[in-house]
Amino acid sequence: MSNLKMKEAALIYLDRSGGLQKFIDDCKSYNDSKQSYAVYRFNILINPSDITELDAELGNHILHQPLKAAQVFQSVCFTAVKTLSLIGQLQTETQINIVLKLTHLPQLRSYSLDLCEFPLDYASQRFYMMQGIVISMTTVTKYTQGARFLCSDEACPLSKGFQYIRVHVPGATESATVRNDFLCNLCSSSLQEDRKFRVLGDKQIVEIITAKALQAFKGYSNNQPFRFQSLTIFLRDESVGKMNIGSEYKIIGIPTCVKTSQTAVCIEANSIIFCNPKVPSGISNNFKDLLSLTSNSCWKFTAILANIFASQIVPPGTYNLLKLCLLMSLVQTCDRNKELKDCLDILIITSDTLLIDRLLNFSINLVPRGIRNPVSTEIFPTLTRNKYGTGAVSIQAGSALLAKGGICFIGDLASHKKDKLEQLQSVLESRSITVYIPGKKFGNDVNQHMTFPVQCSFWSFVDMDSSSRKNMQKTNTLIGQMDCSLIPANLLETFGLLINCNESSSFYPLLSTVQHTLKKAIDPEGQLYVASKNFTTEDFEKLLAFAKNLNVEFSLEAERMIHGYYLASRRIRTDSISGSKLSASALKYLVSLAEAHARLSLRNKVLKEDALIAALLFETSLTLKYGATVFCVAPSAVFPFELYNEEYLEQRDIYLTQCQQQLQQFIATYGPGTAIFTSDE
């Protein structure tokens, strides 16, 4: 009676939810094909809350005994097929393969599988929800959905028909579905597979790690030990191809134990859901007060942010230009599963690699996807053999894909080999990486190519005092040009921003840095400055999380200034021999810089003041690469004065206003619409 009651509830649910009509439509597709199948597969969407409210026992079966619940729906669907004559070729109930697709699970701890906890429960054969980031995936292979077996004794009644049907169930291996040692229940003769009725499906294997595990890739330790492991997910049929390397997902599935060379816990995926983190509600009160006090200027707030940023690593007032660029790059990151289009790549030339390394490492820890790439690991995807013996090739993410929507800090550029630098150059140009899979090496007949979008910003630095560089120095003939002979010219061009951090200059005072380092050595946890107490690391994390989620749009003035500067700069940096020195992505970088400054200023509209900062930063970078031009920008144009008090901030505003007038004059002289442009330009 209990089973009959559940079947009635299942039928009522299918009718109310629209599942019955979908089932009828799917049956019509099978019937119209006029082909006889061993297995007819149907997906049924289940809302556990609705079905539990309708019938608690059936809901409990679905959540805790999903295989038995599928049998209930199988019986209901078979009765429907026979009653309504939906599929003429169908003979037995075992030919119907029901897959219950859950929309969600109850928000209770007992339904959550934490990848950091031990041991993992893989014996209960029920649904769990887990969340993780994809770190590897295999190519798509085939598996057996179902197969028909016949008794080998022709005199046996079961040597015909569809009495012996094998169907894949969660956790089963290929040999559990198809092998040659099955026996007939009636006469004990061996069973033979009728191969023409074998039904194949697609299969893909991915590995995920919990987001907490990214702490291990940030190059920073808080002295708190933690444990994590990757978890293998089996995707089948319609789930194949729905997960991307580097993205984070919630997965509903059934844990199983798979024995390879060693026993491993795996998940048979049932449903896959994108993970979009919550948008932060606001910033700290101290930053709100600072924003209010600087509301009379479009430049003061970001100047103060750069001045006090990372006071745990460097004294306030040092490396302001670099810190402003780092903050702007950080606000162009994205926590959501959407394409990151506005990357800001930064290459730093410095003589103090240790301090710069610490500063960059501190900065990447302020965003969820800040990844430090150790020299011993790969930046881009690599190939390995799949440990589960499915004949598929496993593609390992690498640091760049793992940093999706964030920052990939690759350390000293000189520590990477020539082939890796060439690969980096290609990625910076195309924002994608193509993985070549040789078929012969991995046991396949056909070579394959897989292309992955690279959606992160790259940070790196070069030691200007390295021995190899000293042996390669050359005399510069252009004013303002930096000797970058150690860096391949084509690679140098692909980085959006080139920044010179020379501590010997007046803008990077050595004494204050030495004093800071000594004090930190004596008291590592101490807060040496008032800024560190008033604006904590957590405050900056909240600020960046809020700023990068702002939707910004360009004002007409800012748009004209950006396009005007780009066209004018392109015109004066073009010669008949080598063409234009501005790459095709230059305009994109200018737009991204202007947007970043607006976001960092916590504005929704990009103003001409933001466009000015973008132009000054970009022109400073161009000057270091190619030398100065008519629009001559000083290396310290963005921070012409040390920011001691309000008076110096006012002087900086006056100076930047003058720079804005110079930029407008430059655009008026060399920009679009002037006599110097040809009709094509």
N, C-alpha and C positions, 0 to 999 in steps of 0.2 A: 504493500500500500504506500509505503514511504517513497519507493522508486516511482510509482505511478504519479504520486503527487508532484514530485520534482519534474517529471516529464510534462505534466500539465502546466506547471509554472514556467518551464522553458519555452513551451509553445506560446503562452500568453506574452512572455517577454519579447520573443521574436516578433510577434504581431504588433505589439505596442511600439517597439523601438525601430521598426522598419527593416529589421533583419530578415524577416520572412520574405518580403518582397525582393530583397537583394538575393536571397537564396534561390528564389524562383527564377530570377534573371540569370543567375550563374548556371542553373540547371538548363535553361533554354540554350545557353551557349554550348554546353556539352552536347545536348540533344541535337542541335543543328549541325554539329560537326559530323554526325553519322558514324563516328569512330568509336570502337569499343575500348574502354580503358580498364586497367586492372584496379586503379584507384582514382576516385573523384575527390579532389581536394576543395574544401570550402573554408573561408575565413569568416568567423562570426565575431563582431565587435561587441564586447561586454563591458557595461558600466557596473562595477561591483556594488556601488551604493544603491543603484536602482533595483538590481536583481535581488539584493539582500532584503530590501524593503518589501519586495514582492513575495519572496520566499526565503526565509532565513537559512533553512537547511541547504537549499541549492546554492545560495551565496557562500555558505561555509564550505561546501564542496569545491566550488570554483577557486576559492582562496587557498584552501589547504589540501585538497585532493583533486588537482586539476585534471589528471588523467581519467579519474572516475566521472568527473563532471562532463568531460568531452564525450564519454560513452552515453551519457544521458541525452545530450544534444544529437549524437549520432543516431540514436534510436528514433528520436523525434523527426529528424530530417529524412531518415529512411522511410518512415511511415508517410511523410508528406510526399515524397517522390512516388511511392506506389499508389497512394490515394489519388493524387492529382495527375498521375501518368506523366511525370516531368522528364524522366530519362528512360527511354525505351530499352537501352542497352544494359542498364543496371540490373544485377541479379541478386546479390547478397548484401546484407548490412555492413559486412566487413570491408566492402569496397568504398565505403564513405569514410573519408579522412577529415575529421573536424579539428580545426585549429582555433582555439579561443584567444582572441586578441583583447587584452585588457586596456582600458583607457587610463587607469590609475590604480593605486593601492591605498588602503587606509593610512592616514598620516600618524602611524603608531610605530614606536621603536622596534617592535617585534617583526615588522615587515621591511625593515631597512637592513641592508648588508653593508657594514662599514669595512672598507678595505684595509683599514689600519688595525682592526681588531683580530684577535686570534683566540680559538680556532674559528675558521669559517664553517658555517653549517651547510653541508652538502648531502645530508642523508634524508632530509625531510621531504624532498621532492615536491616542494610547493613554491609559490611565487615570492620573490623578493624584489625590492627596489634598490638599485645601487647607482652611484654617480661617479663618473670619472672622465679623464681626458685620454683620448686615443693616442697611443705612442707607437703603434705599429699596425699594419694590416697586410693581409695576403692578397694575392691575385685571386680571381674568382675561379672556383673549380666546381665539378659536378658531384652530386651525391644521389643516392637512391631514395626517392620519396616512398615508393611502394613497388612491390613485385608480386607476380602470380606464380604459385607453385602447384604442380600436379603430381599425383602419385605415379611412380614409375611402373607400377603393375597395371597393365591395360585392363585387366579383369576387375580391378577395383572401381567401385562407383565414383570414387574421388579422383579418378584420373582425368575427369572432365569437369567443366564448370569453374566457379570462382569460390571454392570452399577454403582454399589455403591462400590467404592474402597477408603478406608481411608489409607493415607500415612503419616508417621511422617514428620513434618517440624520443622526447628530450633525453639527452644523455647517451643514446645508443650509438654505437660505432657502426661503420659500414658492414662489418662482419656479422653484427647482430641482426641486420635486416636481410642480408643476402649471403648465404654460404651453402655448402653441399652436404651437411650432415643432419638435415631435418628429416624426421620420420613421419610416416602416415599414421594417424591416430587409429585408423580402422584396421589396416593390415600390417603395419610396422615396416612396410617397404620404404625405401628412400624416396625423398621428394626431389623433383627436378624443376628448375626454374624455366618458365616459358618466357624466354628473353624478349620476345617481340612485344610483351606487355609491360616490360619494365618502365617505370616512370621516373625520370630524372629531374632534379631541381638544382638550383644554384646554391653554392655555399661559399662563405667568406669568413675568415678568422681574424679578429682584431684583439689587440691587447690594450687595456686601460689602466691608468693609475689614478689614485685620488688626487684632488687638487692640493691637498696638504703636502703631498710628496714633492711638489715643485720647490719646496724649501731646500731640498737637496741640490737643486740646480741653480740656486741663486748666489752661490759662492759666499754665503754668510752663515754663521752659526751662532745661535743664541745659547749655546751650551746646554740645551735641553735635548737629550737623546729621543729619537722617535723611530718607529718601525713602519715600513710600508712594503708592499709587494704589488706586482702587476697581476691583473686578472684577465684570463682569456675569455673572450666572448665569441660564441658561434652564431653567425648570422645566416639565415636561410631564406631563400626565395625572395619575397617582396622586401625583406629587410636588407638584402644585399645592396651595397652602394649607397646606403643612407647615412653612413658614418664617414667622416673625413678626419684625416690625421691632424691632430692639434686642437680639434673642437672638443667641447665638453658636452656630455649627454647624461640623461637619466635613462636607465635601462631596467625594464621589468623582465625578469627571466627566472628560470629554474636552475639552481646550482646542481652540478653533477660532478662525478669523479671520473676523470679520464686517465687511463694508465698508458703512459708512453715509456721512455727510459726511466722515468720516475713519476710517481703519482701526482697528478695536478688537479686542482679544483677549477672547473670551467662553468660558464653560464650559457645555457641555451636561451638566446634572446627571444622575447615575445613581443615587446613593444619598445620603441626608441623615441625619446623625447628630447628636444633641444633644451639646453640649460641657458637661460638668460638671467644674469645676476640682477638683484634689485638696484635701482638707481638711488644713490645716496640722497638724503633729504636736504642736506645743507653743509655749511662749513662752521668752524669753531667761532665762538663769540669774539675772540681776539682778532681773527681775520675779518670778521664783520666790522669791528670797530676800525681796523686799519683801512678797509675799503671805504668806509664812510669818511674818514679823515682825508683821504687822497682823492675824493670824488671830483675835485676841481681840476684834475689833470688826467689825461689818458695814458700817461707814462709813469707816474710815480709809484703806483701800486706794484707793478711788475718789477720796477727797479729795486724796491725794498725787498720784494720776494727773493730776487737774485742775490741781494746783498746779505740776507740772513740765512739763506738756504744752506743746508749741510754744515751748520756751525759745529757739529760733532766731528767733522773731518777736517775742515779748513776754517781759519778765522773769518768772521764776517768782513766783507769788503774785498776779499781776495777771490780771484778767478770769477769775477762777476759776469763777464761776457760768456764764459763757458757755462756757468750755472744757469744763466738765462736761457741759453740754447738747450740745455738739458731739460729744464722745466717745460719749454715749448715742445720738445720732442715727446716728453711724457704725457702732456695733455692731448697729443694726437694719437695716443693709443686707444684701444677699444676693448671693453670687457665682453661685448656681446658677440654672438655667432653671426657676424655679418662681415662683409668684405672691408678690410682696412685699406683705404685708397690714399690717405694723406700721410705717408711715411716721411719722417725726417731723419735721414742718415747723417751721422756726425763722424768725422775723422779729425783727430787732434794731433798736432805736432807739438811735442813737449820735451823738456830735458829732465823733468821730474816724473818719471813713469810710475813710481811707487805711489805718490800722492794722487796722481790722476786716476790710477787704477782703483784706489780706495774710494775716491769721489764717485766714479762711475758705478762701482759695485754698490755703494750706499744708495745711489739713485735708482738702480733697477729694482731694489727691494721695496720701493714705494708703490709699485704696480703689481697686480696679480701675475702677469705674464712677463716678468723680468727674468731672463735666462742668461746665465753666464756660461759660455762655452769653454770648457777646459781644453788645453792644447791636445790632450790625449784622446779627445772624443771628436766626433764628426759634426760639422756644421749642417750639412745637408744629408738627405736620405741615403741609406745604404741597403744592400741586399743581403739576406741570409736565408738559409734553408729552413723551411717550416718544420718545427720539432714534432708536429703531430702526424707527420708522414702522409699528408694528403696530396703531395705532389705540387703544392703551391709554393710560391716564393714569398717570403716575408719581407716587407719593406719597413725598415726602422726609421723613425721620424727624423732624428737629428735635431740639433738645437734650434735651427731656424723655424722649422714647422712646429716645434713645441712652443715657441714663443709667439704663436699666432695672436695677433691683436696687441702685441706688446713690444718689448725690446730684446734684441739678441746682442749681447755684449761679447765680442769675439776676441778681446784682449789686444795684445801687441800684434800689429799687422805683420811684422817681420817674423813672427813665430810660425806662420803658415807657409806651406810649400807653394811653389809656383803654380801647380795645377789647381790647388784649392783657391788661390787668388784669382785665377782665370775663371773658375766656376763662380766665385763671388761677384766678379765683374758682370758676368752674364746674368746672374740673378738680379743684381741692382738695376740692370738695363730693362729686363723683361718682367721682373717681379713674379717669376715662375721658375720651377726647376723640373726638368724632364729626366726621368729615371729610365735607363735602357736595361731591359731584361733579356739577356741572351738565352734563347730557348735551348740550345745545345748543352749549355753548362748546367741548366736546372731541369733537364730531362723532358723538355717540350720540343715540339717540331717547329714552332713558330716563335720568332722574336717579338717582343712586346715593348711598347713605350707607354709610360704613365706620366702625366704632367700634373704637378701640384702647384697651386698658387702660394707664393711666399708673402705673407701678410704681417710683416713686422719691420721695425726700424733697426738698422745696424749701427752699433757704436764700436769704434776702434781707435787706437792711438799708435803713433810711431815715435820711437826714441830718436830725437835729433842728435844725440851724442853717441849713438851706437858706433862701434868700430868700423862696421861695413860702410856706414854713411860718411865717416871722416875720410875714407879712402876714395870716395866717389864725389867729393865736393867739387862744384864748378862755380865759376864766376858768373853772377847774375848780371844781366845787362839792362833789365827792366826795373824801374822804380817800384818798390813794394812787393816784388815777386819773391817767393820763398823757394829755397833750394829743396825741391821734392824729388830729387833724382833717385832716392831709394825706393820710391813708390812707382809702380808701373803707370805710365801716363794715362792710359785708357781707364785704369781702375780709379785713379785720382779724379777723373772727370765725372765718374758715376756717383761719387759721394756728394750729396746736396750741400753740405756745409763743411768747409775746411777751417779749422780754428787753430791759431798759433798761441800756445800757452807757454811763454818763455818767462821763467821766474826771475831772470836777471833784469827784466825791464822794470820801469817805475810803477807799472800797473799790477805787478805781482810781487809785493814787498817780501823779501826773504826773511827778515828778522821776526815779523809777527808769525810766520809759518813755523819757524824754528821754535819759538816760545810756545806756540800751541802744541807742537809735537811733544816737547818735553813735559808740559803739564799733563797731557793725556797719558804719557807713559807712567807718570806718578799716580794719577787718579783716572783710570780708564772710564769709570762710570760718572765722573763729575761733570757738572754743567758749568762751563767756564764763562759763559756770556749770558747776559740778560735775555738775548734773543732766543737762546736755547730753552730757557724756562718759559717764556711767553708763547713761543711758537714751537711746539714739540714735533717730533717725527710723525706722531699720530695725527696732528693737526694738518701737516702737509699731505699725508695720505688721504684724508678727507677732502682737502682742497682739490687735489688732483683728480680724485674719483668724481667729485661734483663737476669740475671744470670740463673734463673730457666728454661728459654726457650732454653738454650744452649744444643745442642746435644753432649754428651761426649762419648768417646770410650776409652777403656783401652789399654795402651801400654803393650807390652809383659813383660817388667820388673815389672810393677805394678801388673799385673795379677799373676805373679809368686810369688811376695812378699806377696800378700793377701792370696793366697791359701797355701803358705808355712807357713805363720804365723798361719793360721787357723788350719791346720793339726798338727803343732807342739804344739800349745796351747791346742788343744783338747786332744792330747796324754798325756801331763803332768798333765792335769786336769781330768784324768779318773782313777777311782779306781774300784776294783773288787766288792765293795759293792753297791755303788750308781750309778756306770757307769760314763758317761761323764757329766761334769757340763756345758758344752757348749750346748746350745739348737740347734735344727735343723735350726733355723733362724739366727744363729750367722754369718754364711758366708754371708747371705743376708745383714745383718747390716753392716758388714765390707765393702762390695762392695758399699753400699749406702753412708757410711761415706767418702770413697775415692772419689766417684763421687761428693759428696756435696762440698768437699774441692776444687776439680778441678773447679767446677762451680763458687764457691765463689771467686776463683782466676781468673775467667773469661777466662778459658782455655777450649778447646774442647777435650783435651786428658788428661787422668788420668796418672800421672807420679808416679814414685816410691816415690817421696817426698810426694805426696798425700796419698799413701798407708801407709807411715810411720805415718802421723798424725792420720789416721784411726786406725792403730794398737795401738798407744799410748793411744788414747781416749778409745778404747775398753778394753785395758789391765787395764787402770786405773779403769774403771767401774767393771771389773772382780775382781780386787783386793779388792775393797770396798765390793763386794758381798761375795767372798770366801777366801780372803787373798792372799798374795804375793806368787809367785812361782820362778822358776829358772830365768825367764825373769822378773827381778824385776824393776818395773817402779815407779819412784817417783811421788807423787801426783801432783807435779808442773812441770812434764816433758814437757808439751806443752808450758808452760810459766814459765821458770826457773828464769827469771829476770823481774824486773819492767821495762817497756818500756819508758824510759825517753828521749832517743835520738838515733841517728844512731848507736852509739857505742854499746848500749845494744842490738839493733837488730842484729848487727854483732856477738856479743857473743852468742845470742840465736841460730843463724844459725850454729855456730861452735858446740854448744851443741847438736843440733838436728842431725848434721852430725855424731857425735859420737853415738847418739842413733840409727841411721840408721845402723852403723857398728855393734852395739850390736845385733840389730834385725837380721841382716844377719847371724851373728854368731849363734844366737839362732836357726834360721831356718836350718842352715847347720848341727847343732848338733842333733836337734830333729825333723826336717822336713821330707818330703817325700824323699825316697831314702837312708835314714840312716839306720844303723844296728838295731836301736831301734824299727823300724816298723816291724810288721808281714806282711806276704804276703797279707792278707785280707786288712789291713790298707793301 
